[in-house]
């Protein structure tokens, strides 16, 4: 019996019309949330707005908008400009590439953004200080590249800290990158290698004693994907199935959605 929610994650560089179609299929199959990454040359909020127009109940989340590039006022203005329904929105935020005083940047950003929007705020974090900040001042924590055992330990720590801070309803979501087939698996391995070279992730993998590929699922079939994803659904509050496809074609994303859909009612 699964205990966690299952969401789907895509990159914000996808065409908003494709993100809309993914959101529509995700809602139809019963998935909890559509997460859209904010990365250079992408626009997570534009993709979220497109998905919002094609859905009614699906929760929508950004993962994550960096305060070093987007001040709180700009984020709030964009949400309002795009008319994104805040009763279904979760804004994932983080420090981005800031190396100097990232904790202060996120703390100040959170406090300012809370006065400008009504939706929950989720902090993307790796290290213990940022995770503690998320527990103390945000509505949730988003983590990335964790194997099920590490995710379970992170969930225990986060809920303990959030409870102590008087925020017992705070939630933990964890991205798990998934693929099916050789071509998509090669793309996943390329992405894992890229993250393994990023100093912050490199330090986190060393701290946890895992590799990037330990935290991802390169499956040969839909059955294999479900088998390996199922343990994560018992380890944290929400698993975000971050879809890796060979070349970002619509049918490839929809096939992946259909592959994980049975886990919604597993």
N, C-alpha and C positions, 0 to 999 in steps of 0.2 A: 504494500500500500504506500503510495507516495504521499509526502507531507508538504512539499513545496509547490509554489506556483511555477509555471513554465511560460517564459516569454521568448520573443525572437528579436534578434539584433541585426541591423544592417548598417552599412556605411552611408554617411551623409553625402557622399559624392554620387550616389545613384540619382537618376532622374526622379523628380518628385512624383511623376505619374506611375513609375514602377513602384516606388515606396507606397503610393496609394493602393496599388493592386495587392502588394504584400500585406498591407494592413487589413484590407478587406478580407483576404483569405485567412489571415490570422484570427480575425474576429469570428469568422464562420466556423473555424475548427476549434474554437473555445480557448485559444491561448490568452493569457492574461494581459500581456503588455507588448507593445512594439517599441523597441529602443532604437534610436537613430544616432549614430556617432557624429560628433562635431570634429571634423578634421580639416586641415588646410585644403582649400579648393572645394570644400563641401559646404552644405547649409542644412544642419540638422533640423532647425525650426521650420524651414520651408518644406522639408519632407514630412515633418510631423503635421503641419497644417494641411498638406494634401491628404494624408491618411485620415485626419480628423473629419474631412468632408465626406469620406466614403464609409465611415464607421459611426456607431452609436454608443457602444459600451466599452470598446477596447481602450485600455489605458495607454498613454503615450508618454515617452520619456526620452530625454536627451542624455547621451553618454559620451563624454561630458563636455560642457562648455567651459573653456578656460578663462579665469578672471584676468590673466595677464594679457589677453587679447580683447576680452569683452567685459567692460565694466558693468556693474549691476544695472545702471540706468539704461544701457544699450540693450541688455538682455530683455528687460521688462518692456522697453519700447517695441522691440521686435515681436514679442509675444502678443502685445496688444495690436500692433499693426497687422499681423497675420490672423487676428481674431481666433486664436487657439483656445478651445474651451478649457479653462483652468480647473474645472472639476474633474477632468480626465488626465491632466498633465502632471508630470513629475519632472522638475528641472534638475538634471545632473550637472554639477559644477565641480571645478577643481582648480588647481594652481597653474596648470599648463607647464610651460618650460621655465617658470620662475625658479631661480636657484637661491635668491636672497629673500629671506623671511617669507617663505611660502605659506607657513601657518597663519601669519598675520594677514596675508593677502586674502586667504580663504575665509578666515574669521570675519574680517571687515566686510568682505563681499557678501557673506551669508547674512550678516546683520543688516546690511543695506538692502539686499534683495527681499528680505522678509517684509520690509515696509512697502514694497512696490508690487508684489504679486501675492496671490492667495493660495497657490498650489504648493505641494510639498517640495522640499529641497533635499537633494541627495548629493552627498560628497563622494567623488571618486578618489580613492586613496590606496596607497601601498603600505607605507611605513606606519609604525605604532603611534606617532604623534598625530598624524592626520586622521588616523582611525579614531583616536580618542576625541579629537575635535568633532568628528562626525557624530559620535555617540552623545556628546555633550550639547551640540548646538544645531544639528541637522535632523531631518526626518528619516534619514536612512544612509546607508553606506553601499557604494558600488565598488566591487573589487574585480580583478582581472587576472587571468593566468594562474589559477589555483587548481590543484588536484582536489578530489573530494575530501581527503583527510585534512588538508590544509584549510579548505573552506569550512569544514565542520568546526575546526579549532577556532577559526576567525569568527564564526557565528557565535560560539559560546562566549568568547571574549567580548565581542561587540554588544551582545544582549546584556551581559553583566554590567558593562560600563554605562549603557543606555539606561538600564534600570536604576543604577546608582545616581544618574543625572536626572531622574524623574521623567524619563522618556521611554516608558515600557513598550510603546507601540512602534518604535523605530524598526525598520526592516533592513535586512542585508540582501543584496542581489549580487550574483557572481556571473560574469561572462564566461561561457565555455565555447571555444571555437570548434565548429564541427564541419565535416565534409563527408561526401560519399563519392567513391570512385578514385581512380588513379590521378586523373587530371586535377580534380579539386584537391586531392591529398597533396599534390606537389605544391599547389598554391598555399595550402595551410602550412606546409613545412617551410616555405619561403618566408611566410609571415612570422612563424615561430623563430626562425633564425634572425630576422630583423629585430624582433623584440629582445632577443637574448643579447643583442649588442648594445641596447640602451642601458646606460649605467644604473638607473634606478631599478629597472626590472632585473638586471644582472645581479645586483646586490640582493634583491628579494628572492630570486631563485636560489642563490647561495645560502641565504638565511634559512630558507625552508628545506633545502636539500633536494630540490626537484629541478627538472629541466622544463623548458617551455612546452615541449611535446608531451610531457607527463600531464599537462593541464589542458590538453586538446584531444579531440577525437577525430582521427582520420579513418573513417569506416569504409569497408568494402561493399556494404549493403545497408538498406534501411533497417533490417533486423539487427545488424551489428551496431549501428548507431544507437538504436533504442536501448540495447543491452548495456552499452557503455555509458550512456547518458543517465540511465535510471539511478545509479548510486548518488549522483550529484543532487537529485531531487529530494533526497532524504537528508542532505547535508546543510542546506541553507534555505532561507525563506523564499527566494526566487532564483531560478536558474534562467539565464538569458542565453539561448542557443544562437550564438553569433555565426551566421551563415557564411561559409566560404564556398564560392562556386568557381568553375573554371574561367568564365568570362562574363559574369554578371548578366546573363540572359534571364528574362522573365521566367521562362519555364523551369530553369534550374533552381531558382529561389522557391517557386511554388512546389516543386517536387520535394525539396528539403522540408518545407512546411508540412506537406502531407506525410513525410516520413516520421516526423516527431509528433504529429497530432494524436496518435494512439496513447501517448504518455499522459495526455491531459486527463484521461479517465482511468489510467492504469491503477 
